[in-house]
Amino acid sequence: MNLTTENTAIVLDSVSDYPEAAARFPNMRFVPLYVRFGDETYRDYVELGPKEFYEKLRTATELPATSQPTPQDFLTAYEDLAAFERIYVLNVSSKVSGTYQSARLAAAELGGDKVRVIDTLTASLAIAMLSHAVQRRLARGTTDEEIDALVERFYESCGVVFTVETLEFLQRGGRIGRAAALAGTLLNLRPILGITDGVVVALAKVRGRQKALAEFQRRLEAATEDRPGLRVAVAHADADEWVGTLSKLVWEARPKAEIEFSASLGAVVGTHAGPGAVGFFWFQDE
């Protein structure tokens, strides 16, 4: 089967931090997770945008909680895409959220083999970059086999590093994985974290913002080459002052790279990373 943008759709969940997907591409849809402040529940990005979320977070008496979309939420998206012959669903890592399971249950409810649900084993703009890589192939015509190969290469070569101002949010949300070893030892140190095999892991700890930037650059240079096809993304949690600095770092370290996304982290990712978090992502797409 020749897959194109006319016959193949892409569904993202809101942990991709790419709410503009459906507006930019007629074959894309966006399924929000839920954020709860006390008795009030909001759909990520739909009823609670990043700006409003961080304003609420500053005055909240208790930390918000998050929950995955229901299978019905995904089923509604699939049914909205009834005109398409194939649907690819790119979900946040199944090791940090039940979203992937909801997407699979909805696919089983729909029946057949129309829907292919992919556990990206990552989060945030890394998922958005994968969606663009799939979309580029659909634009010229592709196959399920080529997309499968792309996803395997993505697992191996997509880089994610991020830093947070405190581990409190990751600890409380239970998303910290082996990075928990850093807890209680930080003092004035800033942790450098990554996502490995779908879970958050500790990579390093540095003192101050400049050392954090240097560590981001070191890891980018160690994992990539300066050649066309290198795509980079920057995401922040109410810390947009990092965007220009990180963009400059990319242009100096890898002049041929394309900064594909720069965005604010949404309410779901922001709940677990906390204000001041900054994510840095890269993927070499041939």
BELJOLIN-V965152 format. One record per residue. N is the residue number from 1. PSI is psi in whole degrees, -180 to 180 (999 if undefined). D_LAST is the distance of its C-alpha to the last C-alpha in Angstrom with 2 decimals. Layout:
# BELJOLIN-V965152
N|PSI|D_LAST, N|PSI|D_LAST
This chain:
# BELJOLIN-V965152
1|127|22.41, 2|116|20.02, 3|131|18.75, 4|175|18.66, 5|-16|19.50, 6|-29|23.05, 7|0|23.53, 8|132|21.26, 9|161|21.82, 10|130|20.35, 11|130|22.91, 12|151|22.49, 13|170|25.28, 14|-8|26.43, 15|-12|25.16, 16|-15|21.79, 17|38|23.69, 18|64|22.29, 19|-18|25.56, 20|-4|24.48, 21|-50|22.08, 22|-33|24.80, 23|-31|26.04, 24|-34|22.71, 25|120|21.71, 26|-21|24.55, 27|12|22.80, 28|149|22.43, 29|161|25.26, 30|117|26.09, 31|116|28.60, 32|146|30.40, 33|-179|31.78, 34|145|35.29, 35|132|36.76, 36|122|40.46, 37|105|42.82, 38|-120|46.14, 39|-1|47.24, 40|128|44.74, 41|137|41.46, 42|148|38.65, 43|126|35.43, 44|128|32.55, 45|-33|31.57, 46|-49|33.84, 47|-8|37.19, 48|103|36.20, 49|170|33.66, 50|-45|32.53, 51|-49|35.24, 52|-37|37.99, 53|-49|36.81, 54|-30|37.00, 55|-44|40.36, 56|-38|41.68, 57|-36|40.35, 58|-31|42.33, 59|1|45.59, 60|140|45.05, 61|-20|47.72, 62|155|45.43, 63|145|41.71, 64|166|40.04, 65|159|38.74, 66|157|35.79, 67|155|35.47, 68|161|32.95, 69|156|33.07, 70|159|35.46, 71|-34|34.50, 72|-35|36.29, 73|-44|33.97, 74|-41|31.01, 75|-39|33.18, 76|-42|34.04, 77|-43|30.39, 78|-42|29.84, 79|-31|33.02, 80|-19|31.97, 81|28|28.99, 82|-27|31.36, 83|-13|30.23, 84|147|26.74, 85|-27|26.38, 86|142|23.70, 87|124|23.18, 88|128|20.48, 89|119|21.96, 90|108|19.91, 91|153|22.58, 92|153|23.33, 93|131|23.83, 94|-13|26.83, 95|-7|28.17, 96|-5|29.07, 97|152|29.95, 98|9|31.52, 99|-43|29.30, 100|-41|27.26, 101|-41|30.64, 102|-42|31.89, 103|-39|28.91, 104|-42|29.53, 105|-40|33.25, 106|-38|32.74, 107|-40|30.53, 108|-37|33.32, 109|-39|35.86, 110|-35|34.10, 111|167|34.04, 112|-167|32.06, 113|24|28.38, 114|-39|27.16, 115|129|25.81, 116|115|23.09, 117|126|23.37, 118|126|20.63, 119|105|21.67, 120|-16|18.76, 121|28|20.75, 122|-163|20.13, 123|170|21.48, 124|-139|21.47, 125|-13|18.51, 126|-39|16.10, 127|-41|17.06, 128|-41|16.70, 129|-39|13.07, 130|-39|12.51, 131|-38|14.65, 132|-37|12.64, 133|-42|9.42, 134|-44|12.00, 135|-38|13.64, 136|-38|10.91, 137|-39|10.92, 138|-36|14.68, 139|-28|15.02, 140|-4|14.08, 141|129|15.57, 142|-172|14.38, 143|164|16.33, 144|-39|17.44, 145|-41|16.15, 146|-38|12.49, 147|-39|12.97, 148|-43|14.82, 149|-39|12.11, 150|-46|9.70, 151|-41|12.78, 152|-41|13.52, 153|-36|10.34, 154|-45|11.11, 155|-40|14.62, 156|-33|13.85, 157|-6|11.67, 158|130|12.62, 159|136|15.34, 160|119|18.53, 161|146|21.57, 162|163|24.54, 163|149|28.13, 164|156|31.25, 165|-25|34.71, 166|148|36.41, 167|-1|35.69, 168|-45|38.46, 169|-42|36.31, 170|-39|33.96, 171|-49|37.07, 172|-33|39.03, 173|-5|36.25, 174|23|35.79, 175|14|32.03, 176|-18|32.20, 177|-140|31.75, 178|-11|32.16, 179|-12|31.99, 180|-21|35.63, 181|-23|36.58, 182|-21|36.21, 183|136|38.70, 184|-1|41.97, 185|10|40.86, 186|-44|39.12, 187|-117|42.04, 188|18|40.38, 189|151|37.05, 190|122|33.80, 191|142|31.69, 192|119|27.96, 193|162|26.59, 194|179|23.39, 195|118|22.43, 196|126|22.26, 197|38|22.47, 198|0|23.35, 199|157|26.18, 200|131|26.95, 201|153|27.61, 202|131|29.15, 203|-40|27.16, 204|171|29.66, 205|134|32.47, 206|165|33.07, 207|109|35.86, 208|166|35.15, 209|-42|32.40, 210|-39|31.63, 211|-34|31.09, 212|-44|28.80, 213|-43|26.66, 214|-37|26.70, 215|-39|25.59, 216|-47|22.63, 217|-42|21.63, 218|-43|22.32, 219|-37|20.11, 220|-47|17.15, 221|-34|17.63, 222|-28|18.22, 223|-10|15.06, 224|170|12.46, 225|155|12.08, 226|88|12.62, 227|160|9.72, 228|149|8.00, 229|-11|5.57, 230|120|8.12, 231|140|10.19, 232|150|13.76, 233|151|16.76, 234|130|20.46, 235|147|23.20, 236|155|26.88, 237|92|30.15, 238|41|32.64, 239|54|31.47, 240|-9|29.79, 241|-18|30.94, 242|-24|27.97, 243|-51|25.38, 244|-40|26.25, 245|-44|26.60, 246|-35|23.22, 247|-44|21.55, 248|-41|23.40, 249|-45|22.31, 250|-48|18.58, 251|-32|19.27, 252|-40|21.35, 253|-37|19.26, 254|78|15.76, 255|-26|16.61, 256|-3|13.14, 257|154|12.21, 258|127|12.82, 259|102|15.49, 260|-34|14.64, 261|144|17.87, 262|127|21.20, 263|162|23.84, 264|139|27.01, 265|135|27.10, 266|-177|29.14, 267|-37|32.41, 268|-52|31.18, 269|-39|28.82, 270|-33|31.37, 271|-39|34.14, 272|-29|32.60, 273|-33|31.08, 274|158|33.98, 275|143|34.42, 276|-7|32.78, 277|148|29.73, 278|128|26.43, 279|145|22.96, 280|125|19.88, 281|147|16.41, 282|154|12.89, 283|125|9.50, 284|108|6.26, 285|114|3.78, 286|999|0.00
